[in-house]
Amino acid sequence: MAWSLEGTYFENCPCDMVCPCTTLGLTKPADAERCRVVLVFHIDSGEVHGVDVSGLTVAVLADTPQVMADGNWRVGVFMDDRTLPTSKRTSWGPSFRDSSGDLWRRSAGSSGRTSEWK
């Protein structure tokens, strides 16, 4: 997938300090038995497969095991339809949906689940 993005990223997880999962390659355990994390991406400017996705906001909610690399994530995706015309949804959406080879599918592992809400 060809892409270039600039924007803002926000993450909130239940760990007591800095998230050990994202800082150590998803291989260290979270502070809680399960990690329920919110990831929000706002794209100020960028493109995916040559389609401008500037202005898009996407939120990802994940429920993961204590060690994220173990897989079996449950993931929900919220996409901002106000800034997401069909051309942007077609290009950007597969990155956040349960489709072959996407980021969240690989993270969730073969037994994981993803859902999309708009």
C-alpha positions as CSV (number, residue, x, y, z in Angstrom):
1,M,0.0,0.0,0.0
2,A,1.5,3.4,-1.1
3,W,0.7,6.1,1.4
4,S,2.1,9.4,2.9
5,L,0.4,10.9,5.9
6,E,0.9,13.9,8.2
7,G,-1.3,14.6,11.2
8,T,-2.0,14.0,14.8
9,Y,-2.1,10.7,16.7
10,F,-3.6,10.2,20.2
11,E,-3.5,7.1,22.3
12,N,-5.1,6.2,25.6
13,C,-4.5,3.0,27.5
14,P,-5.0,1.7,31.0
15,C,-1.3,1.4,31.9
16,D,0.1,3.3,34.9
17,M,2.9,4.9,33.0
18,V,4.0,5.1,29.3
19,C,2.4,2.2,27.4
20,P,5.0,-0.6,27.3
21,C,3.3,-2.3,24.4
22,T,3.8,0.3,21.8
23,T,7.3,1.4,23.0
24,L,8.6,-2.2,23.0
25,G,7.2,-3.7,19.8
26,L,4.0,-5.1,21.3
27,T,6.0,-7.8,23.2
28,K,5.9,-6.5,26.8
29,P,2.9,-7.0,28.9
30,A,0.4,-4.2,29.7
31,D,-0.2,-3.3,33.3
32,A,-3.8,-4.8,33.1
33,E,-4.9,-8.3,32.3
34,R,-6.4,-7.0,29.1
35,C,-5.6,-3.8,27.3
36,R,-8.5,-1.7,26.2
37,V,-6.9,1.1,24.1
38,V,-8.2,4.0,22.0
39,L,-6.2,5.2,19.1
40,V,-7.3,8.3,17.2
41,F,-5.7,9.5,13.9
42,H,-6.4,12.9,12.4
43,I,-4.8,13.3,9.0
44,D,-4.0,17.0,8.3
45,S,-2.6,16.1,4.8
46,G,-1.8,12.9,3.0
47,E,-2.8,10.4,0.4
48,V,-3.3,6.7,0.1
49,H,-3.0,5.1,-3.3
50,G,-2.9,8.5,-4.8
51,V,-6.2,9.6,-3.2
52,D,-6.2,12.7,-1.0
53,V,-7.3,11.7,2.6
54,S,-6.7,15.1,4.1
55,G,-9.1,16.0,6.9
56,L,-10.0,12.4,7.7
57,T,-10.4,11.4,11.4
58,V,-10.4,7.7,12.4
59,A,-10.7,6.1,15.8
60,V,-9.7,2.6,16.6
61,L,-10.9,0.8,19.8
62,A,-9.0,-2.3,20.7
63,D,-9.4,-5.0,23.4
64,T,-6.2,-7.0,23.4
65,P,-4.5,-9.6,25.6
66,Q,-1.9,-8.4,28.1
67,V,0.8,-9.1,25.5
68,M,-0.4,-7.6,22.3
69,A,1.9,-9.7,20.1
70,D,-0.1,-12.8,21.2
71,G,-2.9,-11.7,18.8
72,N,-6.6,-12.3,19.3
73,W,-7.5,-8.6,19.3
74,R,-11.0,-7.3,19.1
75,V,-11.0,-4.1,17.1
76,G,-13.7,-1.5,16.3
77,V,-13.2,1.3,13.9
78,F,-15.0,4.6,13.7
79,M,-14.6,6.7,10.5
80,D,-15.7,10.3,10.1
81,D,-18.2,10.2,7.3
82,R,-18.4,14.0,7.1
83,T,-14.8,14.0,5.8
84,L,-15.0,10.7,4.1
85,P,-16.5,10.7,0.6
86,T,-16.7,7.4,-1.3
87,S,-13.3,7.9,-3.0
88,K,-11.6,8.3,0.4
89,R,-13.5,5.4,2.0
90,T,-12.4,3.1,-0.9
91,S,-8.7,4.1,-0.6
92,W,-8.4,4.6,3.2
93,G,-10.9,2.2,4.6
94,P,-9.1,-1.1,3.8
95,S,-6.3,0.0,6.1
96,F,-8.7,0.0,9.0
97,R,-11.1,-2.8,8.0
98,D,-11.0,-6.6,8.3
99,S,-9.5,-7.2,4.9
100,S,-6.7,-9.5,3.8
101,G,-3.3,-8.2,4.9
102,D,-4.4,-5.0,6.7
103,L,-2.7,-3.7,9.8
104,W,-5.5,-4.6,12.3
105,R,-6.1,-8.1,10.8
106,R,-2.4,-8.9,11.3
107,S,-2.5,-7.5,14.8
108,A,-5.7,-9.3,15.7
109,G,-4.2,-12.6,14.6
110,S,-6.2,-15.3,12.8
111,S,-8.7,-15.6,15.7
112,G,-9.2,-11.9,16.1
113,R,-12.2,-9.9,15.1
114,T,-12.7,-6.4,13.6
115,S,-15.8,-4.3,13.1
116,E,-16.5,-1.0,11.5
117,W,-18.9,1.7,12.7
118,K,-19.6,5.0,10.9
